[in-house]
Amino acid sequence: MEAVQQLPPHQQQQFMQSLEQMQMKDSLNMYNNLVERCFGQCVGSFRSKTLDKSEAGCVENCSARYVKMTQRVGLRFAEHQAMQQKRAADAAAAAAPNGR
């Protein structure tokens, strides 16, 4: 984020707006995927306007598992990114001349 702080104020604002839009889009995609997956997996009939107990329990369990899985994937991705950045920094430091 250091590079963002070096941008002029109007570009910082544009960047932050774009970032917020991307985050909103990602959140909506996650929600839509959760609904699609859990509804398709748990709801088998349309006999009534409401879910029966087994369908409701299935949807609750499915959505909890989906959110946990999504969080775990996000953490793993962040760990991987941090490891890649550390490797790149180590390689750059090793390649730099000793005297600077």
VOKOLMAR-24092 format. One record per residue (C-alpha): x, y, z. Coordinates in pm, whole numbers, padded with zeros to 5 digits, always signed. Layout:
BEGIN
XYZ ...
//
This chain:
BEGIN
+00000+00000+00000 +00302+00228+00010 +00268+00288-00362 -00090+00409-00313 +00023+00665-00059 +00260+00812-00316 -00025+00879-00561 -00186+01222-00586 -00498+01255-00364 -00749+01228-00650 -00587+00906-00775 -00581+00766-00422 -00953+00830-00401 -01014+00661-00738 -00804+00364-00632 -00993+00326-00305 -01328+00347-00485 -01217+00079-00729 -01098-00138-00442 -01433-00099-00263 -01619-00192-00583 -01403-00502-00628 -01462-00605-00267 -01837-00557-00306 -01836-00761-00626 -01639-01039-00456 -01878-01040-00161 -02179-01066-00390 -02015-01346-00589 -01943-01537-00269 -02302-01491-00151 -02445-01598-00487 -02223-01907-00496 -02324-01997-00141 -02694-01964-00220 -02664-02158-00544 -02465-02440-00388 -02660-02478-00065 -03004-02433-00218 -02929-02686-00490 -02786-02932-00239 -03052-02899+00031 -03384-02810-00127 -03539-03093-00323 -03902-02997-00353 -04130-02698-00356 -04421-02840-00157 -04454-02532+00062 -04349-02170+00083 -04111-02240+00370 -03827-02484+00423 -03897-02791+00633 -03675-02871+00932 -03436-03097+00745 -03394-02848+00459 -03336-02559+00701 -03079-02760+00896 -02906-02862+00576 -02890-02502+00452 -02751-02383+00786 -02481-02652+00790 -02396-02603+00423 -02365-02226+00457 -02150-02255+00772 -01917-02500+00595 -01903-02280+00286 -01812-01968+00485 -01544-02158+00681 -01401-02300+00359 -01395-01958+00196 -01219-01807+00498 -00963-02089+00502 -00890-02048+00132 -00849-01673+00184 -00603-01730+00469 -00405-01984+00268 -00391-01745-00025 -00266-01464+00201 -00002-01697+00347 +00109-01798-00001 +00130-01435-00113 +00335-01343+00194 +00572-01634+00130 +00611-01533-00235 +00685-01172-00136 +00941-01287+00121 +01112-01508-00139 +01122-01220-00387 +01265-00985-00123 +01526-01245-00022 +01623-01300-00386 +01650-00924-00444 +01865-00885-00132 +02091-01172-00238 +02130-01024-00587 +02206-00671-00459 +02571-00570-00441 +02716-00586-00089 +02835-00226-00091 +02497-00089-00214 
//
